[in-house]
Amino acid sequence: LAKTTQPISMDSYEGQEVNITCSHNNIATNDYITWYQQFPSQGPRFIIQGYKTKVTNEVASLFIPADRKSSTLSLPRVSLSDTAVYYCLVGVLNYGGSQGNLIFGKGTKLSVKP
Amino acid sequence: NAGVTQTPKFRVLKTGQSMTLLCAQDMNHEYMYWYRQDPGMGLRLIHYSVGEGTTAKGEVPDGYNVSRLKKQNFLLGLESAAPSQTSVYFCASSYVTQRSPQEQFFGPGTRLTVL
């Protein structure tokens, strides 16, 4: 099973770009990398997903190097409302669900200051 | 759409008692999941289901049972609760494709305390 490692916490200021890296050294060939955001007393919310190279959507970018042993979530121009815990998720459930697993990292608490 | 709902929101049990947590989704998703979240541990997958009548074990299945009798519902049971099962439990659902895990939609969580 892939094991994921993330920084416990990060601080930033409004308007800055924030990069959060997740290490997943034993990622499997079929595993995807997904990032979630969680606010206190709420369930996680999907941000972005990728398999390799770069993926961008309206809120974030995801950079995955060729060896796929790490991934970096990039949040452009953060605001106070981006203060949350960010989780990377590695894994896949094979079609039919007979095997596979989904492993969340322990999360990175991002604090955005004015 | 209500999305994913969980019942109850809070519960306190004594060691050895049993209970069932209910998860319901109205998005017609095939996949459903149960996670537990403990301080400093992130989310850990307990069990999941790829469709009505099917279930599979995740990372930490011991002490839990699940059932998926209806597509929209996924039940998590604790037959004999232990203090180690004190946690926040999250249910999630997603639609299915052959090639990748899709976006999971999470419920608001159930906070369970076992004394």
Interface residues (C-beta under 8 A of the other chain):
Chain A: L1 Y32 T34 Y36 S41 Q42 G43 P44 R45 F46 Q49 Y51 Y87 L89 G91 V92 L93 Y95 G96 G97 S98 N101 L102 I103 F104 G105 K106 G107
Chain B: V4 Y31 Y33 Y35 G40 M41 G42 L43 R44 L45 Y48 S49 V50 G51 T54 A56 G58 E59 F90 A92 V96 T97 Q98 R99 S100 P101 E103 Q104 F105 F106 G107 P108 G109
